[in-house]
Every structure is written in structure tokens, then in C-alpha cells.
Amino acid sequence: MFEEKRVLITGGTGSWGYELVKQLIAKEPAKIIIFSRNEFSQVIMKRRFNSPILQFVIGDVRDYHALENVTKNIDYIFHLAALKHVPICENQPDEAIKTNIEGVENLIKAAVNNRVAKVIDVSTDKAVLPLNVYGMTKSLGERLIIHANTLSETGFVCIRAGNVLGTNGSVVPYFIKQAQRNEAITLTDPAMTRFFLTLQEAISLLFKASEGSVGGETFVMKMPGFKIFNIAKVIKDEIGNEQTEIKVIGKRPGEKVHEVLISKYEAENSFIYDQEYFVILSQLTMPDLSHYYNQKGLKPIKQEEYTSNDHVLGYQETKEILRQGGFI
């Protein structure tokens, strides 16, 4: 799919971008363009990979003309750019709207105008039944991406994932730093659960969904649920000392106790794609999408919704996964 093709990655200098580029280079594309607004992050990434097929372009998804220029002659786009930090989005909702909604509108228009083959939008569990500004903007972003399939021949698909262990902003490195500094490990609610998977798994599944999609569907990664308290307890036991404590500080504005990847409203249009994915089909009229999946004969999911509290790993399982990831 990607051999000798030109690929654009928006917001590509973060944790997802590094692993995506690492795996994408092995697929031998003709060019990978990293489009982001932090020049220092681009310099670091360029030095790390030192690859002739990598090109770095400074720009912002809020700037339509910049996107119009950078999407010329592009075959595939991975859209990673977003404002993601929940409290920041709560405190500056106008900024979240500009990037997570208006930025998506700009990307769609540019991709359609430049006849891009496919756009893969990386979304989040927080877009489902959203309680916070981040989730609300990502939810609208998903709707815009799926609707874009009615505008042209360009395929638009969403990938909905939970948290990735160890990425920028993840609780795991945050807890580790607290333990190393002999500070209390702070969590907001001891009952809280979240979806997690490794970065390598996330990108491998991202490729699988992007290669198997038609356009108009939302792929949902199957992930175990983790109790945040268990993650904190493992890090306390393995990295902290006898004085290390776990301190409950209360939920932040817009924070859920459990996350949802498929809501009860989406379940009736959700199917088992394979052992690693569910797929949610759009309720919009898309003949090609309907024909493709009717031929596949997928079985509907047998649950009312899919939440991080459905199957929660225990302390020992959590410890083993953190050990396998090199965190402890």
C-alpha cells in the first residue's frame, strides 16, 4: 500500500509519530513529510532518523494555505495533530476548537482538493459520550472525517484508540517521576480505569486498519482495561520506597471514571472485524461501504457498549505488562 507512495503525517513529532515513522520507513514509501509547528522537535527527529526520505515542514493545521501546499501530490495522510491535554482544553476551549475542529475542516478541504487517496484520522476514547472539551472537539472531528466520504473519491477513516503506555502525557512516566523524586504518587480517583496498549501495538494496528479500510468506518482497537490505582501501586512497589505514598487528589474537570470506546448508541452498527479490531459503520448512506462489509459478513458485537471497566487487569497482570514495556 505504501511502497513508492508519498505520505504526510500531521503532528508527527510526538510519540505516535516516532513509532509511525519507524515502521513506515520499512514499508519503503517514496517520501514521508512531517508537518508540525515545533521546529526544535523537528530538528531532534531529523537527527534521530537521518533518513533521505524524510522531509520536515513547519506549519499548523489551523492554516489552510499551509495544508493546501503540503498535501499536493500526497497519497496518504495520517492525521495526528491535536490539542490533547484535558485541563488545557478545558481552560482554553477556543484553542482546542481551532486545532481539533477547524484544523480537521482544513485538512479535509485540502485532501479533497488535492485528490489524496486516503486520510487516516487518529481519534480517542474520549470522543465517545464526551464530558470534556477535548473529547467534544475530537467527537466533532470524527463526524467531520466520516462525513467527508460523501464529498469526493478520497477515503476518510477514523481509528479510535485509548491510551498508549509511556507516551507524552501518559500517567506511567508521570508516576515514575513522582516515585523517583520521593514524592507522593497522585491519582484522581482510586476506582478509575483506562484503556492502554503499547506504542508498537498501536502503530501496527493503525497500519492494519488503514490498509483494510474503505472509507466511512471507524476502527476500534481491542484493549485491556487497567485500574489506575494498580499502575500507581506497581510503580510505588517497584520504584518507590517505604515512604512513598499514593495520594488521591480528586477528579479533574471533565474527567470520567471509566472510558468508553463504543457507546450504546453505536453498538447496533458495530461489528467484530477480527481478533484485534471492532469496526463501527457510518449511519450515513455510503453504498460502497455497505457493499464491502455486506460481502465480508461480519458478526455484530454482542455487548451494549465497550468500556475500560469491562475487563480490568489485576495487579500481577499490570506489573507484568509494565515490566515487558521496560517501565520497571
N, C-alpha and C positions, 0 to 999 in steps of 0.2 A: 504493500500500500504506500509506503513512504520512500521507497527506493527512487533516487533521482528526482524527488519532489522538493518543493520549496515550502518550508514550514515556518509559521510565525507563532511565537509564544509571547502573549502579553503578560506583564508582571512576572517575568521569567527568572528573576534573580533570587527568589526565595527558595525554601527547602524543596518544595514541589518542583520548581524549575530546574534545580541542580540535578535531581534524580531523573527528571523527564529528559533533559539533555543527554545525560549519561547513557540512558537506554536508547534514546532516539538516534544517537550517533552510530550505534551498532546496526541500525536499520538502513544506513547508507543513503540518507537524503542528500540532495544537491546543495541545499542551504538551510541553515537554521537561523532565524532572525529573532533576537531577544529585544523586545520593545518594553522599556520601563523608564522611570523618571529619576532614578538614583544613579548618577554617573559613577560614584565610588564603588557601589555594588557591582556595576558592570565591569569596572577595571579588575576587581578581585576575581570575578567569574572568568573573564577573558584570560587572565594569567593562569588560573587553575586548569582550564581545559586546553588552552593553547592549540585550538583546532582551526584549520583554514576554512572549514565550512560554517563556522560561527560568525555571525555579524551582529553588532550591537547598535541599537538605535535609541537615542534619548527621545522620549515622548510620553504623552499622557492620554489615556483613553477618553478623557474629557475633551480632548482637542480633535474634532472630526477631521480636519485637514491633515493632521499628522497621521491618523489612521488611514485616511484615503491614500496617502502616499505610500505608507509602509505595506499595505495589503495588495499593491499592484503585483501581478504575476505570482501571487501566493496560491498554493494548492490547498493547504490545510492550516487551520488556526486552532491553537489551544488557548483558551481564554482563562488565565489565572489571576489577572489583575483585579483587585478588590480591596476595599477597606473592610477589615475583618475583626478588629478588636471591639468586643461588645461594649464596654464602657465608653470608648472613644466615639463610637457611632451613636450611643445614647446622648452623649454630651454635645455632639456636633452632627445632628441628623442631616443638615443641609449638605455637609461634605460627603456623607455616605450616599445620599441621593445622587449627587453629581458623578460619583465614580461607579456605584453599583447599579444604577438605573440609566442615567443619561449616557454613561460610558458604554453600556450594553447596546443602547439605541444607536450610538455612533458606530460601534463595531458591526452591527447588523447591516446598517446602511452601506458601510464601506465594503463589507464582504459581498453583498448583493451587487453593488455597482462594479466591483472588480471580478465578478464571477468566480469567487473562491469555491472549491469543490465541497468542503465540509468545515463546519465550525463546531468545536467541542468545548462546551462550557462546563467548567468545574464548579459545582454548587455544593451545598452544605445541608446537613440535617436541620440546621437552624432555620432553613427556609420553609419547613413544614410546620403548619399551625404556629406561625411566628408570634413571639411575645415581645421581641426587641426590635430595634430599628435595623440592626444588621440583618436579622432574619427576614424582616419585611422587605427590605430592599433586594435581598437575594431571591426571595419568592417572586417578586415582580420581575426580576431579571430572568428567572426561569420561564415565566409566562411569555415574556417578550421573545426569548430564544425559541421556544416551541412554536409560537405563532409565526415566527419568521419563515417557517417552512411553507407558508401559504403565499409567499411573496415572489419566489423565484425558484430556479433549479438548485440553488445552494442548499445543502443539507445542514440542518442545525440539530444538535443533540445535547442533552444535559447528562452529566454524571454527578450523582448526588452521593456524597461521602460523609463520614463522620470525621473524628479527629485522627491525626496521624501522630504516632508516638515520636517524641523528640523534635518535632518541627518548631519553627519560630513561634513563640507564644504558647506552646504546649505546657500543661501543668507539670509534666515529668521533669524537664530541665529546671523549671522554676522551683519545684520541691527539692530537687537535688542541691541547688544553690543555697536554699534556706538551710538544709541539713549541714552542708559543708561550712556554712558561716556560723554554725551553732545557734541558729535562730529557730523559733517555733515554725513548724510546717502548718501553713494556714489553709484551711478549706472552708468553703461557704456553707455546706450542708452535708452532714455525715451520710445521709440517705442517697445522695446524688449519684447517678450513673451516667456514663457516656460511652459512645461507640469509639473504639480505637482499632487501628491496624498499623502495620509497619509501612514506612515510606516506599520500600521496594515493592511490597504487595500492592500498594495504592497505584503506582505508576504502571505496573504490569497489567492490572485490571483496567486501568484507563486506556491502555492500548487495545486491549481485548474488546472493550465496548466501542471504541472509536472505529475499529476495523469491522465490527459486526453490525453497526447501526445503519439505518436507512435515513433517518431524519424525522424528528417529531416525537421521539421516545425519550424517556428519562430512565437511565440505568441506575440502579441502586445496589451498592456493594453490600454483600452479606458480611457482617462484622460481629464479633462478640461484644457483649456489654461488660464494662468494667465499673466496679464501685470505686469512686474517687478515694474513699476512705482506705480501701485496700491498697491502692497505689501509694498513698501517704504512709501507711503502716509499713509497707515493704521498704520504702526509702528510709524511714526512720530506723528500722531494724538493721538495715544493711549499711547505711552511710552515716546515720546519726550516732549519738552516744546515749548514755543513761539520762542525761539532762534534756535531751531533745523531746519536745512535746508536740502534740498535734492540737492546734487551736482552731475552734470553729468560730468564724467571724460573721456568719450570716450571708444570705444570698445577696448578690448584686442586682441592681435594677435590670429587669428583663431576662433574668436567668431562670431556666427551667430546672426542675429536679431530675427529670428524665427527658432524653431527646427522642424524637420520632423521625424515622426515615420514610415510612409510608403511612399516611394518615388513613383514618377510617373512610374518608371521602374518596381516597384514591384506590383503596383496596379492590374495589369492583372492577377496575381497569388494570390491575396489576397481575403479572404472570411470572412463573418460575422460568427464567431464561436458561440457567444451568446451575451447577453446584455453587457458583460464586456470585451470581447476579440474579436480582429480580429486575423486571422491566415494567415501567408504567407507560401505557399507551395514551396518547392525547385523545381527548374527547372531541377535538376539532375534526372536521371532515377532511381526511387525508387518504385518498384511495390507494396510493402506493404503499403507505404504511400498513393499512388494513390488509391489503392483499399479501404483503410479505409475511406478516405474522399469522394470518389465517393458514398459509401454507406450512408454517413451522409447527402448528398445532400445539402450542404451549399450554401447559396446565395452569389454571388460575391459582393464586396463593390461597392457602387455607387458614387465614387468620384475618382478624378485623383490622389490625394495624400492626406496624413493625416498630418496636421501641427498644431503647437501650436497656430496659428492665425485663425484657422477655427471657433472655438467657445471660445471666450475670456470672462471670468467672469468679472463683473463690480466691482466697489469699494465696494458696500454693500455686495455682494456675497463673495468677497475676505475677507472682515472683519469678516463675519460670520464663514467662514472656519478656519481662524486663531484663532478665539475665541473658536471654537469647539476643535481645536488642543491644546488649553491651552497656546498659544503663547502670547496672550494679555488678 
